[in-house]
Amino acid sequence: MSETEARRLLRLQRKLARAQRGSNRRAKVKHAIARLKARECDRRKDWVEKISTVLARRFDVIGVEDLKIKNMTCTAHGTLQTPGRNVAQKRGLNRGILTSAWGALAERLGQKAPDRVVKVNPRYTSQTCSVCGHCAPDNRESQAVFRCRACGHQADADVNAARNIAYAAGHAVSARGGLPLGGPANREPQPVLLRV
């Protein structure tokens, strides 16, 4: 959802809170909110369809983490006896995960490339070095930086985790390796279209 749409949704929700229950004005505002949310849902579905089609056409093996999204997005409110902590941050994280449609993308990939999608156990993929295999929580310096404490290998944390997922899927690649100024690059196998 864009910033403009988010502001419009907030305005409409405030308008809905002020509207009298059962009035025509309240029904119109509810209809406007539903249209805005439906547009966001359609946009998300369109993105999933396009990305899954591109991935299914381009790659022979697709490795995805077998994430338990329902468990990841559970509430942090807690109970009266043990109230939750960092509830607002958790709410924002949940919103981001659900907006990204991870589950829908993995599901559509499984439908479009049924024999080529490999689900990998996500345990320790972001803490394991893709070069030497050393696994430690200290390897992950920050959200973006990975530095191995054993061999000194440094890389982007997401790239390192993606390599670990590729190794676990049985398809180890060093995609787009090559020289910085050009030259040969290691790439995923591309489909060959033959015209007869």
Salt bridges, closest charged atoms under 4 A:
GLU5 OE2 - ARG39 NH1 3.99
GLU5 OE2 - ARG43 NH2 2.93
GLU40 OE2 - ARG44 NH2 3.14
ASP46 OD2 - LYS50 NZ 3.13
GLU49 OE2 - ARG108 NE 2.77
GLU49 OE1 - LYS112 NZ 3.03
ASP66 OD2 - LYS68 NZ 3.47
GLU141 OE2 - ARG147 NH1 2.31
GLU141 OE2 - ARG149 NH1 3.64
GLU188 OE1 - HIS171 NE2 3.30
